[in-house]
């Protein structure tokens, strides 16, 4: 125990330091953050949308007047171009949009999500019949796995890359990088 200061002519002992001061505060913060996250997940209702899909681009659509972004994937932007296997430009963003239109067709599309992106689009997993649109867009090579939420569709991306389908037939800028350079 050390001495800290003088008071009325006497040395006063310093208060004992907490051994877990900063670590304890950090652990308390982590516990409270985890509890808050659990409560948010528990009480934020899952939102569903079902009906005919109106495709906006390779990873966005509108179903039942709800604007939706396919979660876990990132597709080339509608104006984005890529290089094909011979090195020529091709409109990969337009082809991604057309691919999603073909997948949805006239089928009833059902989407389920519980979060929103910064544009207030519902982040969702969507099905057209028995076909999961998110996974199929990645499997066809018209989207890449991950969009900051997670890497759920990495196996589908590996399959598309090995088969050199879609954007994997040549070279391309990651959609996020392309957006950053063109906005």
N, C-alpha and C positions, 0 to 999 in steps of 0.2 A: 504494500500500500504506500503510495507516495503522498507527498505533501504538495498542496496546490497553492495556497495563498496565506496571507496574514489577515487575521481579523481580531481587532481589539488587542493587538500585541501578541497574539498567539498564532501559531501555525495551525491551519485547519486541514484535516485530511481530505484528500480528493474523494469524490464519490467513486465507488467502484464502477469500472466499465462493464457494460454488458458484453458477455463473451460472444453472443450470437447477434449482436446489434444489427449490422447491415444484412447479414445472411438471414437472420430471423425476419427482418422487414421484407426482404425479397421473397422468402417462403410464404409469408402471410399474404403478400400481394398475389403470388401465383395461385394460392388456394382460393382467394376471393375472385380472381379472374376466371378460374375454372368453374366455380360455382355460378358466376354470372353467365358464362358461356352455356352451361348446361340449362340454366333457366331460360335463356333466349331460345335455344334449340327446342326445349320442351314446350314453350308457350307460343312460338311462332308457327302458325298453322301452315301446313303444306298447301300450296295452291295448285289447282288442276285446271287444265284447259283442254277442251275436246271439240273437234269439228274439222271442217275443211281448212287446210293450210294454205296460206298465201305467202310464198317464199319471197324474202327480201334479198338475201344473199346466201352464201354457202354455209353460214352457221346461224342465220337469223330468219325467223318466220313469224307470222301472225296467225293465231288460232283463237277463234271465239273472241275476237277483239282484244286479245292479250298479246302484246309483243313479247317474243321469246327469243332467247339466245341459247343455243345448244351448249350445255355445260360440258366442261372437260375437253373441248376441242377448239381449234382456231383454224378457220378456213381463209384462203386468200381473199382479199378485198375484191369487190366486183370490178374495179379498174386495174387490178394488179395483173402484170404479165410475168411469165416464167420462161425459162429456156427449155425447149424440148430436147430429145436425145441427140438431134443433129445440131443443136446450138441456136436454133431459130426461136424468135419470140412467139409465144402463143398465149392467148387470153385465159390463163388458168383461173382467174377470179370469175370470169363469165362462165367457164365450164363448170366450176364448183357450184355456182348458182343453178345452172341447168341440171346438174346431177341431183341436187336436192329436190328440184321440181319433179324430176323423173321418179325419185324415190317416194315422194308424197303422192304424186298422181292425183287421183280422185278419192284416195283412201281416207277414212276417218283417222285423224291424227290425235293421239292422246299424249299430253305432256304433263309431267309432274315435277314441281320444283318448290324450293322453300327459301330462295334467296334472290336478290336483285342485283344487277350490275349498276355501274355509275350512271347509265342512261335509263334506269328504272325498267329494264327489260327483265322478265322472269328468267332466271337461270334454271334450265330444266332438262330432263331426259325425256325424249319424245319417241313414241312408237307409232309406226304406220302398219297396222295389223300386227304381225309377229316380228316385224323388222325394227330394230332399234336404230333410229336415224343417226344418232351421235356416233355409234360404233361403225356403222356402214359408211359414213362419209370418210372416216379415217381409213377404213379397210380399202376403200376405192382409191385412196391417195388424194382426195380432194380436201382434206383437212389434216392437221397435225394434232398429236395428242398434247393435252395440257393448254391451259389458258390462265394459269395462276391459281387455279382451284385444286388441281391435282393431276396425276398422271394415270388415270384409270385406263386409258385406251392405248397404252404403250404396246401391248401385243398386236393390236390391229395395225399400228403404225409400222412395227417391225415387219409384219406380213406384206404391207404395201411397199415398203422400201425394198425388200428382197425381190419382190415381183416387178419392181420398177413401174408401179402404177401411178397415174396422176402426176402430181408435182415431183414425184421421185424418179420420173423418167429422165429428167435433166437436172437443171439447177434452178434454185428459186430463193428468194428472200423470205425468211420467216414472216408470217403475216404481221406480227407485232412490230418487227423491224421496219417492214414496208410502210406501215401506218405512221410510225415515228418519223420516217424520212419524207412522207408525202402530206403531212397535215400542216 
